[in-house]
Amino acid sequence: MAHFEARTSTAPGRIVVTLSGECDLATREELTTVLSAAVRGAPVVVVDVGGLRFLDSTGLHSLVTAHQIARAAGRRLYAVNASGPVAAVLDITGVGTLLRPPADDPRLAG
């Protein structure tokens, strides 16, 4: 099984979820649980994907679902620090644009 880790930390008014390793079907439940808790716990969730080496459609689905839940509750979820194959997947699917933080908030920059 490939390595995957999701760590959370708090900052004023937000929760940062730092992902590393490979995010695929085997890690879907863990990712969904972590993101759901984060969305319930803060008005802004920043998902740092810089440590991911792989992201498949199940990981994308978890990110989009968490984003939709956050929006419905008047909250926000952003993804930052994407690079390499993960950035390519986010860009090709449009999820990178959907989860891009606002440019005018340097606290959310990746």
SULMO-V205508 format. One record per run of one state. SS is the DSSP state (H for helix, E for strand, - for the rest). FROM is the first residue (numbers start at 0). TO is the last residue. If there is no record, write none. Layout:
BEGIN
ss=[SS	SS]
from=[FROM	FROM]
to=[TO	TO]
END
This chain:
BEGIN
ss=[-	E	-	E	-	H	-	E	-	H	-	E	-	H	-	H	-	H	-]
from=[0	3	11	13	23	24	41	43	55	56	72	75	80	83	93	94	98	105	108]
to=[2	10	12	22	23	40	42	54	55	71	74	79	82	92	93	97	104	107	109]
END
